[in-house]
Amino acid sequence: MTADRRLLTRVALRNYKSIAACDVSPAKLCFLVGPNGSGKSNFLDALRFIAESLRSSMDQALLARGGINEVRRRSGGHPTHFTIRVEFALDASRGHYAFTVGSKRQARYQVQREECLVVPTNGQSAHFFKVESGRVTKTTLSPAPAALPDRLYLVNVSGLEAFRPVYDALSRTGFYNLNPAAIRDLQPPDTGELLKRDGSNIASVLANLATSSPPSMRRIEEYLGTVVPGMAGVGRHRLGPRETLEFRQEVRGAEHPWRFLANNMSDGTLRALGLLVALFQGASNGAAGPGLVGIEEPEVALHPAAVEVLIDALLDAAEHAQILVTSHSTELLDHPEIRDDSILAVVAEHGESRIGPLDEVGRSALKKHLFTAGELLRMHQLDPDPVLSKPGQIRLFGPEP
């Protein structure tokens, strides 16, 4: 892999679902590895929560998760709030964004604290804001837009040049738990700018890529042809006010490829296509794809031979975007290019998730090429570092300019 293309250089969480405390630096291709129910999906969900709160509203993001009482961690200490902090690296700036959401009576909530620091890489002055309970307490903006206690202030300043790149980058991340049934169903057309979480607008996304990013489209079709031998291509097919996928497949004895609609294709083929579109929807220069893509268990419903192609696609996609993957597949982790710093181990102890880099045993085994990550997983030797996975005092806010 080439130069570091990480959007998020650090993620720190406190009291988010099963995660009491987490402070990690995800690699540009990062595998969150652990058993079912350990908290892998909760880590991705925290990042998805940022994107959904910015794209729609925090109210909708919380309601989609059952309300704030289902989001803040349940424990003997009864925490009433949760905090998310991300540190980012953009083309022309770096900085951090953090907020704390606290619960109120009758399942209501309040953004108790929020701040964002943007430091241009060209040496110009930094931009900053701090908001506490709906009141702007410090900012470099003049005049400063008003704040609301139940809205993220980054949305309010998203039209300003100083903070627009941060808003765009964090709101355009993509997180996927693909559903073959949703991919197979007839779909209403949309702009196709970003693949939906379940893949239910994939026909529109492919149509958009065919015109805006032909190299991305070719890459998707090439990988799909490797996963499904004889597959010659795929595209959008209109059926009245709806649309679906049309696959072109080589058939022995036929002069031209046969055409099949999505309802004739297997779950494995549809899921493989969804994964490839999620990975390469912004792969070419100038395409407005997500800077970070999170995928839950991409190996599900794929043949072992297809999993080998998948890891090549993941490595390829990590050249243009940061890729986060949850998995407990030994086949997926058997690839020799998966390094120790690409893995975040996840375990659950007494209902609390611990997330961190590999312990010394796992790191040493991978660095010395004694075992692959898949072999270590088979031997139950992929554990988080006992110190780094239990962060003490996490710096969730600051520094300020």
C-alpha positions as CSV (number, residue, x, y, z in Angstrom):
1,M,0.0,0.0,0.0
2,T,1.1,3.6,-0.7
3,A,1.0,6.8,1.3
4,D,-1.1,7.1,4.4
5,R,-4.7,8.1,3.3
6,R,-6.3,8.0,6.7
7,L,-9.2,10.3,7.3
8,L,-9.4,9.5,11.0
9,T,-6.0,9.3,12.8
10,R,-7.5,8.8,16.2
11,V,-10.9,7.7,17.6
12,A,-11.7,8.1,21.3
13,L,-15.1,7.0,22.8
14,R,-16.5,7.1,26.3
15,N,-19.8,5.4,27.4
16,Y,-21.0,4.6,23.8
17,K,-23.2,1.5,24.0
18,S,-20.9,-1.4,25.3
19,I,-17.7,0.7,25.1
20,A,-16.8,2.3,28.4
21,A,-13.6,3.8,27.1
22,C,-11.7,3.4,23.8
23,D,-8.7,5.4,22.4
24,V,-7.3,3.9,19.2
25,S,-5.5,5.0,16.0
26,P,-7.1,3.0,13.1
27,A,-4.9,2.0,10.2
28,K,-5.8,3.0,6.6
29,L,-7.0,-0.7,6.3
30,C,-8.1,-1.7,9.7
31,F,-9.7,-5.0,10.8
32,L,-11.7,-5.0,14.0
33,V,-11.4,-8.7,15.0
34,G,-13.3,-10.4,17.8
35,P,-16.1,-12.9,18.6
36,N,-19.8,-12.2,18.1
37,G,-21.2,-9.7,20.6
38,S,-17.8,-8.3,21.5
39,G,-18.5,-4.7,20.4
40,K,-17.0,-4.5,16.9
41,S,-20.2,-3.1,15.4
42,N,-20.6,-0.6,18.2
43,F,-17.3,1.0,17.3
44,L,-18.4,1.5,13.7
45,D,-21.8,2.6,14.9
46,A,-20.2,5.5,16.9
47,L,-18.6,6.8,13.7
48,R,-21.8,6.2,11.7
49,F,-23.6,8.2,14.4
50,I,-21.5,11.3,13.6
51,A,-22.3,11.0,9.9
52,E,-26.0,10.5,10.4
53,S,-26.3,13.4,13.0
54,L,-24.6,15.7,10.5
55,R,-26.5,14.5,7.3
56,S,-30.0,14.5,8.9
57,S,-30.2,15.4,12.6
58,M,-29.1,14.1,16.0
59,D,-32.8,13.5,16.8
60,Q,-33.2,11.1,13.9
61,A,-29.8,9.4,14.6
62,L,-30.8,8.7,18.2
63,L,-34.3,7.6,17.3
64,A,-32.9,5.1,14.8
65,R,-31.0,3.5,17.7
66,G,-33.9,3.4,20.1
67,G,-33.2,6.8,21.8
68,I,-30.4,8.0,24.0
69,N,-31.0,5.4,26.7
70,E,-30.1,2.7,24.2
71,V,-26.9,4.5,23.1
72,R,-25.3,5.6,26.4
73,R,-23.6,2.7,28.1
74,R,-25.6,0.7,30.7
75,S,-23.5,-0.1,33.8
76,G,-23.6,0.0,37.6
77,G,-22.4,3.6,37.4
78,H,-25.4,4.6,35.3
79,P,-23.6,7.1,33.0
80,T,-25.9,9.7,31.7
81,H,-23.9,10.8,28.7
82,F,-21.5,9.6,26.0
83,T,-18.6,11.3,24.2
84,I,-17.1,10.9,20.8
85,R,-13.8,12.4,19.6
86,V,-12.2,12.0,16.2
87,E,-8.9,13.5,15.0
88,F,-8.8,14.0,11.2
89,A,-6.3,14.6,8.4
90,L,-7.7,16.3,5.3
91,D,-6.0,17.5,2.1
92,A,-5.4,21.0,3.4
93,S,-5.9,20.8,7.2
94,R,-5.9,18.6,10.2
95,G,-7.6,18.9,13.6
96,H,-10.2,17.3,15.9
97,Y,-13.9,17.2,16.4
98,A,-15.6,16.1,19.7
99,F,-19.0,16.3,21.4
100,T,-20.7,15.0,24.5
101,V,-24.4,14.2,24.5
102,G,-26.2,13.9,27.8
103,S,-29.6,12.5,28.7
104,K,-32.5,14.5,30.2
105,R,-35.9,13.6,31.5
106,Q,-38.5,11.9,29.3
107,A,-35.8,10.4,27.1
108,R,-34.7,13.8,25.8
109,Y,-31.1,14.8,25.3
110,Q,-28.7,17.8,25.1
111,V,-25.4,18.4,23.4
112,Q,-23.6,19.3,26.5
113,R,-20.3,20.2,24.9
114,E,-18.9,20.4,21.3
115,E,-15.8,21.7,19.8
116,C,-13.8,21.6,16.6
117,L,-10.3,22.7,15.7
118,V,-9.1,23.1,12.1
119,V,-5.4,23.8,11.5
120,P,-4.5,24.6,7.9
121,T,-1.4,22.8,6.7
122,N,-0.2,26.0,4.8
123,G,0.6,27.8,8.1
124,Q,-2.5,30.1,8.1
125,S,-4.4,30.7,11.3
126,A,-6.4,28.0,12.9
127,H,-10.2,28.0,13.2
128,F,-12.0,26.9,16.3
129,F,-15.3,26.8,18.1
130,K,-16.5,25.6,21.5
131,V,-20.2,25.2,22.4
132,E,-21.6,24.4,25.8
133,S,-25.3,23.5,26.3
134,G,-26.5,25.6,23.3
135,R,-24.2,28.6,24.0
136,V,-21.1,29.5,21.9
137,T,-18.4,30.1,24.6
138,K,-15.3,30.5,22.4
139,T,-14.7,30.8,18.6
140,T,-12.6,32.4,16.0
141,L,-15.7,33.1,13.9
142,S,-17.0,36.7,13.8
143,P,-19.9,36.9,13.8
144,A,-20.7,33.4,15.2
145,P,-23.9,31.7,14.1
146,A,-26.3,30.8,16.9
147,A,-26.2,27.4,18.6
148,L,-29.0,25.1,19.7
149,P,-28.8,22.6,22.6
150,D,-30.2,19.7,20.6
151,R,-28.2,20.2,17.3
152,L,-24.6,19.8,16.4
153,Y,-23.0,23.2,15.8
154,L,-20.9,21.8,13.0
155,V,-24.1,21.7,10.9
156,N,-24.7,25.4,11.7
157,V,-21.2,26.4,10.4
158,S,-21.1,23.9,7.5
159,G,-21.6,26.7,5.0
160,L,-18.5,28.6,6.2
161,E,-15.3,28.0,4.3
162,A,-13.3,27.3,7.5
163,F,-15.4,24.3,8.6
164,R,-17.0,23.1,5.3
165,P,-14.3,20.6,4.5
166,V,-14.6,19.0,8.0
167,Y,-18.4,18.7,7.6
168,D,-18.1,17.2,4.1
169,A,-15.5,14.7,5.2
170,L,-17.3,13.5,8.3
171,S,-20.8,13.5,6.8
172,R,-19.8,11.6,3.7
173,T,-18.4,8.5,5.4
174,G,-20.1,5.3,4.4
175,F,-21.0,2.3,6.7
176,Y,-22.4,-0.9,5.3
177,N,-24.3,-4.0,6.5
178,L,-25.4,-5.1,3.0
179,N,-28.7,-6.9,2.5
180,P,-29.0,-9.0,-0.7
181,A,-32.8,-8.8,-0.5
182,A,-32.6,-5.0,-0.6
183,I,-30.2,-5.1,-3.5
184,R,-32.4,-7.5,-5.4
185,D,-35.7,-5.5,-4.9
186,L,-36.9,-2.9,-7.3
187,Q,-35.5,0.4,-6.3
188,P,-36.7,4.0,-6.5
189,P,-34.2,6.1,-8.4
190,D,-32.0,8.7,-6.6
191,T,-28.9,10.7,-7.3
192,G,-26.6,7.7,-6.7
193,E,-24.0,9.9,-5.0
194,L,-23.5,7.6,-2.0
195,L,-24.4,3.9,-1.6
196,K,-27.0,3.4,1.2
197,R,-26.2,1.2,4.2
198,D,-28.1,-1.8,3.0
199,G,-27.3,-1.3,-0.8
200,S,-30.9,-0.4,-1.6
201,N,-29.9,2.3,-4.1
202,I,-27.1,0.4,-5.8
203,A,-28.6,0.6,-9.3
204,S,-28.5,4.5,-9.1
205,V,-25.0,4.4,-7.8
206,L,-23.8,2.2,-10.6
207,A,-25.5,4.5,-13.2
208,N,-23.8,7.5,-11.6
209,L,-20.4,5.8,-11.7
210,A,-20.8,4.7,-15.3
211,T,-20.9,8.4,-16.3
212,S,-18.9,10.2,-13.6
213,S,-16.2,7.6,-12.9
214,P,-15.7,5.0,-15.7
215,P,-12.4,3.8,-14.1
216,S,-14.2,2.9,-10.9
217,M,-16.9,1.1,-12.9
218,R,-14.3,-0.9,-14.8
219,R,-12.6,-1.8,-11.5
220,I,-15.8,-3.0,-10.0
221,E,-16.7,-5.1,-13.1
222,E,-13.1,-6.6,-13.2
223,Y,-13.3,-7.8,-9.6
224,L,-16.8,-9.1,-10.0
225,G,-15.7,-11.1,-13.0
226,T,-13.0,-12.7,-10.8
227,V,-15.5,-13.5,-8.1
228,V,-18.1,-14.8,-10.6
229,P,-16.4,-16.4,-13.6
230,G,-18.0,-15.4,-16.8
231,M,-19.5,-12.2,-15.5
232,A,-19.0,-9.6,-18.2
233,G,-20.6,-6.6,-16.7
234,V,-23.5,-5.0,-14.7
235,G,-25.6,-1.9,-15.0
236,R,-28.9,-0.2,-14.2
237,H,-32.1,-1.5,-15.9
238,R,-35.2,0.7,-15.7
239,L,-38.6,-0.8,-15.1
240,G,-41.2,2.0,-15.2
241,P,-40.8,4.3,-12.2
242,R,-38.4,1.8,-10.6
243,E,-35.0,0.3,-11.4
244,T,-33.0,-2.8,-10.8
245,L,-29.6,-4.4,-11.7
246,E,-28.9,-6.1,-15.0
247,F,-26.0,-8.5,-15.2
248,R,-24.3,-9.6,-18.4
249,Q,-22.8,-13.1,-18.3
250,E,-20.9,-15.2,-20.8
251,V,-22.6,-18.4,-21.7
252,R,-21.0,-21.3,-23.6
253,G,-22.1,-21.3,-27.2
254,A,-23.7,-17.9,-27.1
255,E,-22.5,-15.1,-29.4
256,H,-23.3,-12.4,-26.9
257,P,-23.5,-12.3,-23.1
258,W,-26.9,-13.3,-21.7
259,R,-28.7,-10.7,-19.5
260,F,-30.1,-11.5,-16.1
261,L,-31.9,-9.2,-13.7
262,A,-31.1,-9.0,-10.1
263,N,-34.0,-11.3,-9.0
264,N,-32.2,-14.1,-10.8
265,M,-28.9,-13.7,-9.1
266,S,-27.6,-15.5,-5.9
267,D,-27.2,-13.7,-2.5
268,G,-23.4,-14.2,-2.8
269,T,-23.2,-12.5,-6.2
270,L,-25.4,-9.6,-5.0
271,R,-23.4,-9.2,-1.8
272,A,-20.1,-9.3,-3.6
273,L,-21.3,-6.6,-6.0
274,G,-22.5,-4.5,-3.0
275,L,-19.1,-4.8,-1.3
276,L,-17.2,-3.8,-4.5
277,V,-19.5,-0.7,-5.0
278,A,-19.0,0.3,-1.4
279,L,-15.3,0.1,-1.7
280,F,-14.8,1.7,-5.1
281,Q,-17.6,4.3,-5.4
282,G,-15.0,7.1,-5.2
283,A,-11.9,5.4,-6.4
284,S,-10.9,7.6,-9.3
285,N,-9.5,11.1,-9.2
286,G,-12.2,13.7,-8.9
287,A,-14.9,11.3,-7.7
288,A,-16.7,12.5,-4.6
289,G,-16.6,9.2,-2.8
290,P,-16.4,8.7,1.0
291,G,-13.1,9.2,2.7
292,L,-13.9,6.4,5.1
293,V,-15.8,3.2,4.5
294,G,-16.9,0.8,7.2
295,I,-18.1,-2.7,6.4
296,E,-19.5,-5.3,8.7
297,E,-18.4,-8.9,8.1
298,P,-17.8,-8.6,4.4
299,E,-17.1,-12.4,4.2
300,V,-20.7,-13.4,4.9
301,A,-22.3,-15.5,2.1
302,L,-19.1,-15.5,0.0
303,H,-17.3,-18.6,-1.2
304,P,-13.8,-19.1,0.3
305,A,-12.3,-18.5,-3.2
306,A,-14.2,-15.2,-3.3
307,V,-12.8,-14.2,0.1
308,E,-9.3,-14.3,-1.5
309,V,-10.5,-11.8,-4.1
310,L,-12.1,-9.7,-1.4
311,I,-8.9,-9.1,0.5
312,D,-7.2,-8.0,-2.7
313,A,-10.1,-5.5,-3.3
314,L,-9.8,-4.2,0.3
315,L,-6.1,-3.6,-0.1
316,D,-6.7,-1.9,-3.5
317,A,-9.5,0.3,-2.1
318,A,-7.3,1.4,0.9
319,E,-5.2,3.3,-1.7
320,H,-7.9,5.9,-2.0
321,A,-9.9,5.7,1.2
322,Q,-9.6,4.5,4.8
323,I,-11.3,1.1,5.2
324,L,-12.6,-0.3,8.5
325,V,-13.8,-3.9,8.5
326,T,-15.3,-6.0,11.3
327,S,-14.6,-9.7,11.0
328,H,-14.1,-13.0,12.7
329,S,-13.2,-14.9,9.5
330,T,-10.0,-16.8,9.6
331,E,-9.9,-17.0,5.8
332,L,-10.1,-13.3,5.4
333,L,-7.3,-12.8,7.9
334,D,-5.0,-15.4,6.3
335,H,-3.6,-12.9,3.8
336,P,0.2,-12.3,4.4
337,E,-0.1,-8.5,3.8
338,I,-2.2,-8.0,6.9
339,R,0.2,-6.5,9.4
340,D,-0.1,-6.3,13.2
341,D,-0.8,-2.5,13.0
342,S,-3.8,-3.2,10.8
343,I,-5.7,-5.1,13.5
344,L,-7.7,-3.9,16.4
345,A,-8.6,-6.7,18.7
346,V,-12.0,-6.6,20.4
347,V,-13.2,-8.6,23.4
348,A,-16.1,-8.3,25.9
349,E,-15.6,-8.8,29.6
350,H,-18.7,-8.6,31.9
351,G,-20.6,-6.8,29.2
352,E,-17.9,-4.2,28.6
353,S,-16.0,-4.0,25.3
354,R,-12.2,-3.6,25.2
355,I,-10.7,-2.4,21.9
356,G,-7.0,-2.0,21.3
357,P,-4.0,-3.0,19.3
358,L,-2.7,-6.5,19.5
359,D,-0.9,-7.6,22.6
360,E,2.8,-8.4,22.5
361,V,2.3,-12.1,21.7
362,G,0.2,-11.3,18.6
363,R,2.4,-8.4,17.4
364,S,5.5,-10.5,17.7
365,A,4.1,-13.5,15.9
366,L,2.9,-11.4,12.9
367,K,6.1,-9.3,12.7
368,K,8.3,-12.4,12.7
369,H,5.9,-14.1,10.1
370,L,5.5,-17.0,12.4
371,F,1.7,-17.1,11.8
372,T,-0.9,-15.2,9.8
373,A,-3.6,-13.3,11.6
374,G,-6.1,-16.0,10.6
375,E,-3.9,-18.7,12.2
376,L,-3.6,-16.6,15.4
377,L,-7.4,-16.3,15.4
378,R,-7.9,-20.0,15.1
379,M,-5.6,-20.4,18.1
380,H,-7.5,-17.7,20.1
381,Q,-4.3,-15.6,20.2
382,L,-5.7,-12.3,18.9
383,D,-6.2,-10.3,22.1
384,P,-6.0,-6.5,22.7
385,D,-3.0,-5.1,24.6
386,P,-4.1,-5.2,28.3
387,V,-2.9,-1.7,29.0
388,L,-3.7,0.1,25.7
389,S,-7.2,-1.4,25.6
390,K,-8.0,0.0,29.1
391,P,-7.3,3.7,28.6
392,G,-7.3,5.7,31.8
393,Q,-7.8,9.5,31.5
394,I,-8.7,10.0,27.8
395,R,-8.2,13.5,26.4
396,L,-11.6,14.0,24.8
397,F,-11.5,17.8,24.4
398,G,-8.7,20.3,23.6
399,P,-6.2,21.5,22.8
400,E,-7.4,24.9,21.8
401,P,-5.6,27.3,19.5
